[in-house]
Amino acid sequence: MERTSVYVISGFLGSGKTTVLVKMIQKFKEQGRKLGIILNELGDECVESHLFRGEKIYELLNGCICCSIQEDLRKTLDIFMTQNNTVDVLLIEGTGVADPVEIADTLLHPFYIDKFQLKSIISLVDASHYFEYQSIFSSTKEIRDLLRDQIISADYIILNKTDLITEKEKEKIHVKLKKIADSKAIITFASYGNIKFDTLVEKRDLAAKFPSENSYKKHHHISTLKIENIPNIQKIDLEKWLNGITNLIRAKGIVFDIENSSYTEIQFAANQLKVKEGLNTDYNKSVIILIGYKLNKAEIQKSFENRFIS
Ligand SMILES: Nc1nc2c(ncn2[C@@H]2O[C@H](COP(=O)(O)OP(=O)(O)OP(=O)(O)O)[C@@H](O)[C@H]2O)c(=O)[nH]1
């Protein structure tokens, strides 16, 4: 079954995310695509609902900077999954203070990886405030780091509001962005989010990889590996095996127990394995996702099979 294409739109407060989102909706509709939209609002009210009248909108309210973003998003993705095939393109607008990696990370979860395909992380940069936000005098470290993360994790960067700056400033920002961004990322200029839709939706590298792999890549050379068909394994054995993998940073997964129609959730971080057993689910697959620094995928897959299957 075709996975639902997901586009994440990130960018700092007021950079033009909603402006671009409205344009994307229009274009996708012209193509006859069935759209779902997730808005991640700060505060407890979506003040922009009127812009999306008639669309299938899901709001993640109270989407503050903390981890609740991921939980809310999971709940919303679950709703999409129960509405089979009603949506073939999902657009997610992050709050101006969200790190898109968190959204990508959620889409990487074993529950969702077979259903959703992260096509692009689009990041808007407000050209008119670029130097102000980058300045150590008029901005905070948190803001600078956040803007940096938004740029690093994107595969499509829109320098928006160029109508408010000079050609010279535009060039200067472009040079800076090229230094920060992933080498494969597309950097484009726009005012009022007017970009070439075709270049935005055309297939790029991100689709061929696991979501979020790209996002971490620039700085961390992170790779991911999906192991499927997991037999019943003792927790201690799995923990030992995971701890033996060179450069592994994180693992997460689910192991389905056919007899009890329940699953065990697996979370491995900081060399420790945590499991939650006996959870109810409609999901009936077993899969573990490994995330690490330049993982030797073939070797790990083989080691898993030797140890637990044959
Ligand atoms: N001058 C100028 N204004 C723009 C441009 N793009 C968007 N705006 C305006 O900037 C304001 C913010 O745009 P939005 O699209 O709402 O930005 P946003 O990133 O969704 O904002 P938040 O929801 O606060 O995060 C609106 O008043 C837009 O009309 C642009 O390229 N040039």
The ligand as an SDF file (V2000), in Angstrom:
LIG
                    3D

 32 34  0  0  0  0  0  0  0  0999 V2000
    6.6680   41.4700    3.5770 N   0  0  0  0  0  0  0  0  0  0  0  0
    6.4170   40.1650    3.6130 C   0  0  0  0  0  0  0  0  0  0  0  0
    5.5000   39.6790    4.5000 N   0  0  0  0  0  0  0  0  0  0  0  0
    5.2550   38.3500    4.4890 C   0  0  0  0  0  0  0  0  0  0  0  0
    5.9300   37.4670    3.6160 C   0  0  0  0  0  0  0  0  0  0  0  0
    5.4740   36.2060    3.8680 N   0  0  0  0  0  0  0  0  0  0  0  0
    4.5750   36.2950    4.8490 C   0  0  0  0  0  0  0  0  0  0  0  0
    4.4160   37.5870    5.2380 N   0  0  0  0  0  0  0  0  0  0  0  0
    3.5570   38.1160    6.2820 C   0  0  0  0  0  0  0  0  0  0  0  0
    4.1810   37.8350    7.5310 O   0  0  0  0  0  0  0  0  0  0  0  0
    3.1890   37.5170    8.5150 C   0  0  0  0  0  0  0  0  0  0  0  0
    3.4720   36.1530    9.1160 C   0  0  0  0  0  0  0  0  0  0  0  0
    3.2860   35.1650    8.1100 O   0  0  0  0  0  0  0  0  0  0  0  0
    2.7630   33.7000    8.4400 P   0  0  0  0  0  0  0  0  0  0  0  0
    2.6730   32.9410    7.1630 O   0  0  0  0  0  0  0  0  0  0  0  0
    1.5720   33.7590    9.3140 O   0  0  0  0  0  0  0  0  0  0  0  0
    3.9920   33.1990    9.3050 O   0  0  0  0  0  0  0  0  0  0  0  0
    4.0890   31.9310   10.2740 P   0  0  0  0  0  0  0  0  0  0  0  0
    5.4740   31.4440   10.1550 O   0  0  0  0  0  0  0  0  0  0  0  0
    2.9840   30.9860    9.9980 O   0  0  0  0  0  0  0  0  0  0  0  0
    3.8720   32.6290   11.6810 O   0  0  0  0  0  0  0  0  0  0  0  0
    3.6210   31.9410   13.1590 P   0  0  0  0  0  0  0  0  0  0  0  0
    2.3000   31.2630   13.0850 O   0  0  0  0  0  0  0  0  0  0  0  0
    3.6690   33.1090   14.0840 O   0  0  0  0  0  0  0  0  0  0  0  0
    4.7500   31.0270   13.4410 O   0  0  0  0  0  0  0  0  0  0  0  0
    1.8480   37.6030    7.8110 C   0  0  0  0  0  0  0  0  0  0  0  0
    1.3290   38.8740    8.0680 O   0  0  0  0  0  0  0  0  0  0  0  0
    2.2130   37.4490    6.3360 C   0  0  0  0  0  0  0  0  0  0  0  0
    1.2860   38.0760    5.4680 O   0  0  0  0  0  0  0  0  0  0  0  0
    6.9050   38.0110    2.7100 C   0  0  0  0  0  0  0  0  0  0  0  0
    7.5730   37.3200    1.9380 O   0  0  0  0  0  0  0  0  0  0  0  0
    7.0900   39.3670    2.7620 N   0  0  0  0  0  0  0  0  0  0  0  0
  1  2  1  0
  2  3  2  0
  2 32  1  0
  3  4  1  0
  4  5  2  0
  4  8  1  0
  5  6  1  0
  5 30  1  0
  6  7  2  0
  7  8  1  0
  8  9  1  0
  9 10  1  0
  9 28  1  0
 10 11  1  0
 11 12  1  0
 11 26  1  0
 12 13  1  0
 13 14  1  0
 14 15  2  0
 14 16  1  0
 14 17  1  0
 17 18  1  0
 18 19  2  0
 18 20  1  0
 18 21  1  0
 21 22  1  0
 22 23  2  0
 22 24  1  0
 22 25  1  0
 26 27  1  0
 26 28  1  0
 28 29  1  0
 30 31  2  0
 30 32  1  0
M  END
$$$$
